[in-house]
Amino acid sequence: MKELDVYDFGAIGDGVTDDTLALQSAIKYCFDNNINRLSFGNEKVYLCNKEIVLYGNNLTVNGNNSTIKRTTNFIGVFGAILNVYGLTPNLSYPLLGKYVGEIIPAQNIVIKDLNIFCFDGILSSTYINGVAVCNSRNIMLQNIIVTNAPQTAYAIVSSSINNKNLIIDNVVLDSCISRNSKKHSFRLSAIKDSNIFTARMINCLAINVIEREFGYNAKGRKVHLMCNVSSDKGGCYKIVIDCCHFDESGEVYIVQNCTNITIQNSQLIGGLEIYNPNKMIINNILIKNNEFYYATSNNIYKTSLLLCNIKNINIVENIFVNSLKKMLDEYNIYVYRCEDIIFNGNQNFNLLITSK
């Protein structure tokens, strides 16, 4: 198996020299020459004040617990410090220029053991995410830590402003951490009639989301995980959240045409809401073996679990820890305009089901 080191392309890793060009040159060389492993130095700091983009196939990037650091505001093409973004017409790629060919998804890429760090002074209005994945399939993000993302720490998005019908298929976040994200810890968005097919979060941790949301049908909320669809023609078709922890600073909010959802073995301290605003659809939702604590004022209903306009729901063996009725509404499970609901083995819950 062929392997290169970013130092072969002039990367310094001293936290002062901007290493964007060196890292991007190493990535391009790997894709151009079928090199399938690229390593960073051990626990180095790479200053990168422009975007880094992985756009090809069959590459494992070993971060070796190093850090990519960003210190300045910069509105780029792809929207994140580190982007996995397959070749897409009319976008300008670093070292490639404007791409004019057919849509070619990035495939079979692993990024592991890497930190992404933004200075506190970067404004949320610059729309900078930590890590973004778009127009890609078979992507693994493993042991990544994103700190102080000005927007979303991890943005998994199936389209862009200028293109539709891009794809997200089989993206896995394993043991990824978000700390102090200003807008969301994690975001799954199917945009402009595009789709997300299979996104899994395993052993992920969301700590301290800072600002309230003003869009995505979530105005006024603080949101750790936002999963949304922008039109009736697109969808998120398989979402698995397993062994994850979302602290009290934000809720998990899933809205509009998201189906086949599994949320299990997780701690949802800030609450969970799954909501179809316009009509009932067959979501096929399994909520199993989770711990719901109390829901704070970060969400609208102050309810640990809220479901609306959903068909086929299994709520099984969850624990609702301390109702704390003075802080909550009367019920810690609120289900309205839903059908085919199964409750089994849940502990310490107060349930309201209504057709209103």
C-alpha positions in Angstrom: 0.0 0.0 0.0 1.5 3.3 -1.1 1.8 6.1 1.5 3.1 9.7 1.6 3.7 12.2 4.3 2.6 15.9 4.0 6.2 16.9 4.8 7.1 15.6 1.4 5.2 18.6 0.0 6.6 21.3 2.3 4.2 21.2 5.2 5.8 22.7 8.3 3.3 22.1 11.1 4.5 24.8 13.4 1.1 26.6 13.8 2.5 29.8 12.3 3.3 29.0 8.6 0.2 28.6 6.5 0.3 25.0 5.2 -2.8 25.1 3.1 -0.9 24.9 -0.2 1.3 22.1 1.0 -1.6 20.0 2.3 -3.7 20.5 -0.8 -0.7 19.7 -3.0 -0.2 16.4 -1.2 -3.9 15.5 -1.6 -3.9 16.3 -5.3 -0.7 14.2 -5.8 -2.3 11.2 -4.0 -5.4 11.4 -6.3 -3.4 11.9 -9.4 -1.0 9.0 -8.7 -3.3 6.4 -7.0 -1.6 6.9 -3.6 -4.0 5.6 -1.1 -2.5 6.7 2.3 -1.5 10.2 3.4 -0.1 10.9 6.8 0.3 14.1 8.9 3.1 14.6 11.4 2.4 13.4 14.9 0.6 16.0 17.0 1.6 18.9 14.8 -0.4 22.1 14.2 -1.1 23.1 10.6 -2.3 26.7 10.0 -4.7 26.6 7.1 -6.6 29.9 6.4 -8.1 28.6 3.1 -10.2 25.6 2.3 -8.8 22.1 1.9 -10.8 19.8 -0.5 -10.7 16.1 -1.0 -12.4 15.3 -4.3 -11.2 12.0 -5.6 -11.2 8.3 -4.6 -9.6 5.7 -2.4 -7.6 7.7 0.1 -7.0 7.3 3.9 -5.8 10.4 5.7 -4.2 9.7 9.0 -4.1 12.9 11.1 -1.9 11.4 13.8 -3.7 13.6 16.4 -2.5 16.7 14.6 -4.6 19.9 14.4 -5.7 22.0 11.4 -6.0 25.6 12.7 -7.9 28.5 11.2 -7.5 32.1 12.4 -9.2 34.3 9.9 -12.6 34.9 8.4 -12.8 33.5 4.9 -15.9 32.8 2.7 -14.8 30.0 0.4 -16.5 27.9 -2.3 -17.1 24.8 -0.3 -18.0 26.1 3.2 -15.7 24.3 5.5 -12.1 24.1 6.7 -11.9 20.5 5.5 -14.2 19.4 2.7 -14.9 16.0 1.1 -16.6 17.3 -2.1 -16.7 15.2 -5.3 -16.2 16.9 -8.6 -19.2 19.1 -9.3 -19.7 21.4 -12.4 -19.0 25.1 -12.2 -17.2 24.9 -8.8 -13.5 26.0 -8.6 -11.3 23.5 -6.9 -7.9 24.3 -5.3 -5.1 23.6 -7.7 -7.6 22.4 -10.3 -9.5 25.5 -11.2 -13.1 25.6 -12.4 -14.5 22.1 -13.0 -16.6 21.8 -16.2 -17.1 18.0 -16.5 -19.8 15.6 -15.3 -20.7 15.1 -11.6 -18.2 12.6 -10.1 -18.7 11.8 -6.4 -15.8 11.5 -4.1 -15.6 7.8 -2.9 -14.0 5.6 -0.4 -12.3 8.2 1.7 -11.3 7.9 5.4 -10.1 10.8 7.6 -9.1 9.8 11.1 -7.4 11.1 14.2 -7.5 14.8 13.4 -8.5 18.0 15.2 -10.1 21.1 13.6 -9.7 24.3 15.6 -11.1 27.8 14.9 -10.2 30.9 16.8 -13.0 32.4 18.8 -12.9 35.6 16.8 -14.2 34.1 13.5 -17.7 35.3 12.9 -20.6 33.0 12.5 -21.7 35.1 9.5 -18.8 33.8 7.5 -20.5 30.4 7.2 -17.4 28.4 8.0 -18.0 24.8 9.0 -15.5 22.5 10.5 -15.8 19.5 8.2 -18.2 19.2 5.3 -19.2 16.2 3.1 -21.1 16.7 -0.2 -21.4 14.8 -3.5 -19.7 11.8 -1.9 -20.2 8.1 -1.1 -18.5 5.7 1.3 -16.9 8.3 3.6 -15.6 7.7 7.1 -14.8 10.4 9.6 -13.2 8.7 12.6 -11.8 10.3 15.8 -12.2 13.9 14.6 -12.6 16.8 17.1 -14.0 20.1 15.9 -13.7 23.1 18.2 -15.3 26.5 17.9 -16.9 26.0 14.4 -18.4 29.4 13.4 -21.3 27.5 11.9 -21.7 23.7 12.0 -19.0 21.4 13.2 -19.9 18.6 10.8 -22.1 19.4 7.8 -23.3 16.5 5.7 -25.1 18.2 2.8 -26.4 16.6 -0.4 -26.3 19.6 -2.7 -25.0 23.1 -3.1 -26.3 26.6 -4.0 -25.5 26.1 -7.7 -26.1 22.3 -8.2 -28.9 19.9 -7.4 -29.2 16.1 -7.6 -25.8 15.6 -5.9 -25.5 12.5 -3.7 -24.7 11.5 -0.1 -24.5 7.8 0.3 -23.0 5.9 3.3 -21.3 8.6 5.4 -20.2 7.4 8.8 -19.1 9.6 11.7 -17.4 7.4 14.3 -16.2 8.8 17.6 -16.4 12.4 16.4 -16.7 15.3 18.9 -18.1 18.8 18.5 -17.2 21.5 21.1 -18.4 25.0 21.2 -20.0 25.1 17.8 -21.8 28.4 17.2 -24.8 27.0 15.2 -25.0 23.2 15.2 -22.8 20.4 16.3 -24.0 18.2 13.4 -26.2 18.9 10.3 -27.6 16.5 7.8 -29.3 18.5 5.0 -30.9 17.3 1.7 -31.0 20.4 -0.4 -32.5 21.3 -3.8 -34.3 17.9 -4.6 -31.2 15.9 -3.6 -31.1 13.0 -1.2 -29.1 11.5 1.6 -28.9 7.7 1.6 -27.5 6.3 4.8 -25.8 8.5 7.4 -24.6 6.9 10.6 -23.3 8.6 13.8 -21.6 6.2 16.2 -20.1 7.1 19.6 -20.3 10.8 18.8 -20.3 13.6 21.4 -21.9 17.1 21.2 -20.8 19.7 23.8 -22.0 23.3 24.2 -23.7 24.6 21.1 -23.7 28.4 21.5 -26.2 30.3 19.3 -29.9 30.0 18.6 -31.0 29.0 15.1 -32.8 31.4 12.8 -33.6 29.1 9.8 -34.1 25.5 8.8 -37.7 25.6 10.4 -35.9 25.8 13.7 -36.1 29.5 14.6 -35.3 30.3 18.2 -33.9 26.8 19.0 -30.5 25.7 20.1 -29.7 22.6 18.1 -27.0 19.9 18.4 -28.2 17.8 15.5 -30.2 19.3 12.7 -31.6 16.9 10.1 -33.7 18.6 7.4 -35.0 18.4 3.8 -35.6 21.5 1.7 -38.2 20.2 -0.7 -40.8 17.4 -1.0 -38.7 15.9 -3.9 -35.7 15.1 -1.7 -35.2 13.2 1.5 -33.0 11.7 4.1 -33.6 8.0 3.8 -31.7 6.1 6.5 -30.3 7.8 9.6 -28.7 5.9 12.5 -27.7 7.5 15.7 -26.1 5.0 18.1 -24.3 5.4 21.4 -24.1 9.2 21.1 -24.3 11.9 23.8 -25.9 15.4 23.3 -25.6 17.6 26.3 -28.2 20.0 27.7 -27.1 23.0 25.6 -29.1 21.8 22.5 -31.7 19.4 21.2 -31.8 16.9 18.3 -34.3 18.2 15.7 -35.3 16.2 12.7 -37.8 17.8 10.3 -39.6 17.1 7.0 -39.4 13.9 5.0 -36.7 12.0 7.0 -37.4 8.3 7.0 -36.1 5.1 8.5 -34.6 6.7 11.5 -32.9 4.8 14.4 -31.9 6.5 17.5 -30.6 4.1 20.1 -28.3 3.7 23.1 -27.8 7.5 23.4 -28.2 10.3 25.9 -30.4 13.1 24.7 -30.3 15.6 27.6 -31.6 18.6 25.6 -34.5 16.7 24.1 -35.6 15.1 20.8 -38.2 16.4 18.3 -39.1 14.7 15.0 -41.6 16.8 13.0 -43.2 16.8 9.6 -44.7 20.3 9.3 -47.1 19.7 6.4 -48.5 16.2 6.2 -48.1 12.7 7.8 -45.6 10.4 6.2 -44.4 6.9 7.0 -41.2 7.7 8.8 -40.4 4.2 10.2 -38.8 5.5 13.5 -37.1 3.4 16.2 -36.3 5.1 19.4 -34.7 2.5 21.7 -32.7 2.2 24.9 -32.0 5.9 25.2 -31.7 8.1 28.3 -33.8 11.3 28.2 -33.1 13.7 31.1 -34.9 17.0 31.2 -35.5 19.3 28.3 -34.2 22.8 28.9 -35.5 26.2 27.6 -33.3 25.6 24.5 -36.2 24.1 22.6 -39.7 25.4 22.1 -41.9 22.8 23.9 -39.7 22.0 26.8 -40.6 18.4 26.3 -38.1 15.5 26.3 -39.6 13.8 23.3 -42.0 15.3 20.8 -43.3 13.6 17.6 -45.6 15.1 15.0 -47.2 13.9 11.7 -45.4 10.5 11.8 -46.6 7.0 11.0 -45.0 3.8 12.3 -43.1 4.6 15.5 -41.5 2.2 18.0 -40.6 3.8 21.4 -38.9 0.9 23.3 -37.0 0.6 26.6 -36.1 4.2 27.0 -35.5 5.8 30.4 -36.9 9.2 31.2 -34.8 10.5 34.2 -36.7 12.8 36.6 -39.7 14.4 35.0 -39.0 17.7 36.8 -42.5 18.9 36.1 -41.7 22.4 37.2 -39.3 22.8 34.3 -41.2 20.8 31.8 -44.7 21.0 30.3 -47.1 18.5 31.8 -45.9 15.6 29.8 -42.3 14.5 28.9 -43.6 12.6 25.8 -45.9 14.5 23.5 -47.2 12.8 20.4 -49.7 14.5 18.1 -51.1 13.7 14.7 -49.3 10.3 14.6 -50.4 6.8 13.8 -49.2 3.2 14.5 -47.3 3.9 17.7 -45.8 1.1 19.8 -44.7 1.7 23.4 -42.9 -1.1 25.2 -40.7 -1.2 28.3 -40.2 2.6 28.8 -39.5 3.9 32.3 -40.7 7.0 34.2 -42.6 8.8 31.5 -45.8 10.9 31.2 -47.4 10.5 27.8 -49.8 12.7 25.9 -51.3 11.5 22.6 -53.5 14.0 20.7 -54.8 14.5 17.2 -54.6 18.3 17.5 
